[in-house]
């Protein structure tokens, strides 16, 4: 179902209007506007931080109970940028809390202000849950990326996310906290985790492509002893995001050095994924 354009930047999913109509019919239109405003502010935090770093961001999409900044840059940019873009959303709730508490102090208690405080807290806590694709789930990904290969980071993140999801679902079942809204959210989260599992190979390839043209020389070098018959494609499956890989090949005539740049060039430029490391031209350079 195609999203409707509110502006060139903000697109609203048609199902979102079901919630709006429901709120109007039940007399909850003002709380709904408050909820909508907080979600948009949260996503704008992600959006403007991503634009600050020059990410290719196509739009902000508002769903039935939340939103997302749509970009192909996630999981490809430097970890520092990704963490800051991810945290830019939750940080918006801090000044929103400050504004709401100031208004309560200035004009006195009001049911709408209390509702805004409640929604602001709920959205903040919900987004920090360690479940993919929430902000908390992305932070889990960035943590694992510092201690594991990119491919293993994908697997560890999704496994951790699924365990967190099942634990939360079990708790909600035990204490009878399920509502229609929470069932919709649970279904959305489960589908997104399944889709991320399906596209994990594409995400890895996108990261390698980014790495081939954007590797930073200031990354610490990690020297790794490998067999000289190792294939380029097998080497690239085990890249880590926080270091530059330098492969040391032991051969009878002495040791040789192969930089990851040469492997990436062989893979993407020459299309030789099955090339053995010992056969890479200019291996002694």
Secondary structure, DSSP 8 states (H G I E B T S, - for coil): ---EESSSSEEE-TTHHHHHHHHHHTT-HHHHHHHHHHHHHHHHHHHHHHHHTT--EEEEEE-SS-EEEEES-TTTS-HHHHHHHHHHHHHHHHHHHHHHHHHHHHH---HHHHHHHHHHHHHHHHHTSS-TTSHHHHHHHHHHHTTS-HHHHHHHHHHHHHHHHHHHHHHHHHTT---HHHHHHHHHHHHHHHHHHHTHHHHHHHHHHHHHHH--TTS-EEEEEE-TT-BHHHHHTT--TTSEEEEEEEETTEEEEEEHHHHHHHHHTS--TT-BGGGSTTTT-
